[in-house]
Amino acid sequence: MPNNYEVVLAIDILEHFEKQDGIKFLELIKRRCSKHALVSTPKNFIEQHVEANPFEDHRSHWVQQDLENAGFVEILPNQESWIAVYSA
């Protein structure tokens, strides 16, 4: 059933996706999970490779325009991270 949740929080996970997979993830949130979402990702790319857990590797860098293109038009002020809000 679509939109089962009041809000989806995706805090510091986008950078762990390849960019195209991250875009698909954001679309899935909007289309299937919730009418409201808050997503954060670091403003600066931080190189991270974790041999013990490759899922912790940073694979992409996101900028404000990427989030706006995905429909997240409200960007909250923060020095370290992009904090983007989606509301249908």
N, C-alpha and C positions, 0 to 999 in steps of 0.2 A: 504494500500500500504506500503510495507516494506521500511525502511530507509527514512522516510519523513523528517528527521531533519539533519541539518549539524553536530550538536554535541549535546550530552546529558550531562547535568551537574547533578550529584547526590551528593549534598553536605550535609554531616552529616545526612544521612537517613538510611544507611545500618544497623546501630546499633539498629534501631527500628524494624527490622525484626528478626524473628527466623532465624537461620543460613540457613536452607534449603530453606526458602522463599526468603532470600537474594540472594542465588545462582540462583534461578529461575529468580529473578528480573534482575540480571546481564546478564543472558542469553537472556532474553527478550530484553534488551537494544541492545545487539549485533546483535541479529537475526532480530528484527522487527523495531527498532527505528532509528538507526544511525550507520554509519561506524566508528564514532568517539565518545568517551565518556571520561569524567573526573569524577572520583569518589573519595570522601574523607570520611574518618571515623577516629575517634580518635584512637591513638596508644594504649592508656590505657583505660581499661574498666572503665566507670564512672557509678556508680549505680544511676539510676534515675527512680523513680516511681511517677507519677502524678495522683492523684485520680480523679481530675477534667477532665483529658483527658488521658485515658490509651494508646492512640496512641503515646504519648510522652515517654512511658516507654522504657528503653534500654533493649533489649532482647538478644543481641549477642555481641561478641567481635571478631574483625577481625584482622588478622596478615598479614604481607606481603605475606606469602606463600598462604593464602586463595585468595588474589587478583591475584597473579600470576597464580594459578591454574584455575582461571576464565578467563584467557587470558589477564589480564592487566599487561603487562610486563615492562612498564616504570613507575618507582616510582620516583616522584619528591621529592627533599629534603624538609623536614619540621619537626620541632621539636615536634609538638603536634599531627599531623595527618598523616595517610597514604594518600597520594594523588597519585592516580593511573590513568594511561592513557591507553586507548584502541584505536587502529587504525587498521582497517582491510586492 
